[in-house]
Amino acid sequence: MKFFIQTIPTTSSTISIPFTELDKLSLRGKQAITIRIGVIQKKAVLSHHNDHDRCIYISSDLVKDMSLPEFIEYEIKIQDDILFIGPILGMLVRGKIAEMNLPRIKIYKNYLIDYQHVNGLIVLFTSDGINYKKKLINGYAYNPINKEWVEGIFPFPSAVFLRKSIKESSRKKLQKLIGNNFFNSHVFNKWEMWEWFSKSEQLKQNLPETVLAENMEEVKKLMDVYQKTFIKPRAGMQGTGIFQLSMVGKEYTLSYRVKDKNIKTILDNWEAVQLYLQSELNLQNYIVQQKIPLLRNNNRVMDNRVIVVKDQNGAWSVSGMVTKFGDIDSIVSNISSGGSAEKGWQALVEMYQGDSKQAFKKYMEIEKLALTCCKVLESKGLHLGYIGIDIGIDENHHLWVIEINNRNPDMTIALDANDFQLYYKTKSAPFHYAKWLACFGGEKRDAL
């Protein structure tokens, strides 16, 4: 059941709940209770009333220096003899509090498309808006009635969805306040991913062989074996900065894209390749991988973005899949480099020429591989709430893990494939997971 909070102007440290809730919460006969609002915990005298069965009265001293908006519906629950009021959830974003204004922050409302199944206080804030000592934040609360943000001082949330990278010092402060109840704060690069996954018996057969670009001796060995390799930035995003190095006889061709155009540079020998790469690139920031002969469609390279989220029960689940097609003759499949997208299931059925049984079998194989990736990442101590995993299919229909987007996976890729249901489902997932982290359990959602 949902309740409205009303502050009463007294300093008696009192909370009064509807009489009808006493038995439901096993509170009959209790005269005192510890209440928890976000991370703020206080003792209060417990009373009851018959005024309104959806109203909770709280004395003003219990919410001193902060606001619990009365336009919001809250849930309550008892755990370990503590009365939780919430959920109180937060989103930590880039920038400074002085830079936040309604036009700038309106984009974050999309995460609350399914607010009716989340409820409680959702707060948007920046690092400089945190008062660690008082456990308060200066930020914006979501008003579900007019679907706008309202500025104020609010209790620090029980769970936080990070939309920015944080320093180790900030991580320690957050851990002191809310333990491990913040997610998507870890950022890792392609080399780290390869090192982790290559040690997994379940994943190593799905990884392209990879070496560090600065070790030119290892790069030459890779070229001798595969004749074609990709040179990728360790921390690159959206296919930018990727080169393809091909060898035919003693001649080498370096292919890349500049301003939506495919460019090729011919190099006569390995010494020329080495000189070119060492002079043009900071090789410490690159890796080199064998090129996988991925399936192509009308000479357009293709791979699959698998969107994986933590659901309202705290479990990994695959929201859906989008197939990306690169521009004609492009070495990458990224939409930002001239590519396009299609619903994953639709693309698989087309790939298997209408054989839905084979398409379903491959879909489940891709899903299993993606979930295995998540479990391995979690075993490394990373706390993630949603990620995008790029999985390719080669000419023999073997699966390859190409890349993991964990910094801020672009959810609009679902819109590129005209999969609006996947977009809304994915966009709303972080706060369903945050609610579960805040100990308010999951609520079954209808299809959006």
PyMOL commands that set and color helices and strands:
alter all, ss='L'
color gray80, all
select helices_A, chain A and resi 21-24+60-63+97-99+102-112+115-117+127-129+168-178+190-198+204-206+216-226+270-280+283-285+335-337+344-351+356-379+413-416+420-437
alter helices_A, ss='H'
color red, helices_A
select strands_A, chain A and resi 3-8+14-18+32-37+40-49+55-59+73-79+82-86+88-92+121-125+130-131+136-143+148-155+159-162+182-183+210-212+228-233+243-248+251-258+261-267+286-290+296-297+300-310+316-325+340-343+386-393+399-405
alter strands_A, ss='S'
color yellow, strands_A
deselect
rebuild
show_as cartoon
